[in-house]
Amino acid sequence: MVSRGRLLQLRDHQALIAWEGTARLGFAVISTEDAAKAELLAIRAVTPWRGIGSALLAAAEAQAVEVGGVRLLVATTNDNVDALRFYQRRGFVLTALRLGAFAEVRRLKGLPETGEFLGAYGVPIRDELLLSKDMR
Ligand SMILES: CC(C)(COP(=O)(O)OP(=O)(O)OC[C@H]1O[C@@H](n2cnc3c(N)ncnc32)[C@H](O)[C@@H]1OP(=O)(O)O)[C@@H](O)C(=O)NCCC(=O)NCCS
């Protein structure tokens, strides 16, 4: 994935998996390399609107706090209005807008013109929005 202009391998970071019995319901990936600014690199609920994302985010926040994290950062894109709502409803505030950041992402890894997730609403992907939550 690409976040904040960096090409990252999710497998290099810690994954949290949501389970129901033996079924995997979703995952989150968190980087705690910089404890002061832990970063949620990815979060995905296989089936939305069942509370899976909330549970994963709570687990990621607990992990950030455990390593002494002061802030938890997350980046999303302008098309992902459901994610923007999701994070802001859970205490994240917008900290930056990287206008046109996805031209560079397309160059680094290729990317469709619009998001593919449920909730992308066909909005062209252009910009990156950064959010942060104070964990103190
Ligand atoms: C963002 C994401 C992780 C949220 O996970 P989730 O399991 O759907 O989240 P939850 O069920 O815990 O909460 C979803 C919210 O949608 C609401 N919701 C429920 N049914 C809904 C519906 N039919 N339409 C819209 N919203 C609905 C829930 O009430 C909840 O609202 P709240 O924020 O007011 O509490 C999930 O949508 C996802 O995997 N998206 C695709 C991947 C992605 O975009 N990841 C983020 C990249 S930055």
The ligand as an ORCA input file, in Angstrom:
! r2SCAN-3c Opt
* xyz 0 1
  C     -14.311      1.625      7.229
  C     -14.667      0.214      7.726
  C     -13.414     -0.465      8.251
  C     -15.692      0.352      8.873
  O     -15.963     -0.950      9.366
  P     -17.446     -1.427      9.755
  O     -17.328     -2.815     10.267
  O     -18.368     -1.185      8.628
  O     -17.736     -0.394     10.943
  P     -18.860     -0.474     12.065
  O     -19.897     -1.482     11.693
  O     -18.162     -0.671     13.360
  O     -19.448      1.009     12.018
  C     -19.909      1.558     10.774
  C     -20.811      2.750     10.901
  O     -21.707      2.664      9.768
  C     -23.057      2.707     10.239
  N     -23.973      1.959      9.372
  C     -24.711      0.875      9.673
  N     -25.445      0.501      8.618
  C     -25.173      1.401      7.622
  C     -25.626      1.561      6.294
  N     -26.533      0.722      5.766
  N     -25.117      2.563      5.549
  C     -24.223      3.427      6.066
  N     -23.750      3.323      7.343
  C     -24.241      2.324      8.103
  C     -22.938      2.122     11.620
  O     -24.072      2.491     12.390
  C     -21.687      2.802     12.121
  O     -22.024      4.161     12.365
  P     -21.414      5.108     13.487
  O     -20.074      5.561     12.937
  O     -22.358      6.235     13.574
  O     -21.257      4.289     14.733
  C     -15.357     -0.646      6.609
  O     -16.396      0.100      6.031
  C     -14.425     -1.129      5.517
  O     -13.827     -2.206      5.614
  N     -14.322     -0.354      4.435
  C     -13.512     -0.756      3.279
  C     -12.043     -0.620      3.577
  C     -11.708      0.804      3.915
  O     -12.148      1.740      3.282
  N     -10.881      0.942      4.967
  C     -10.437      2.241      5.431
  C      -9.307      2.692      4.611
  S      -8.666      4.229      5.238
*
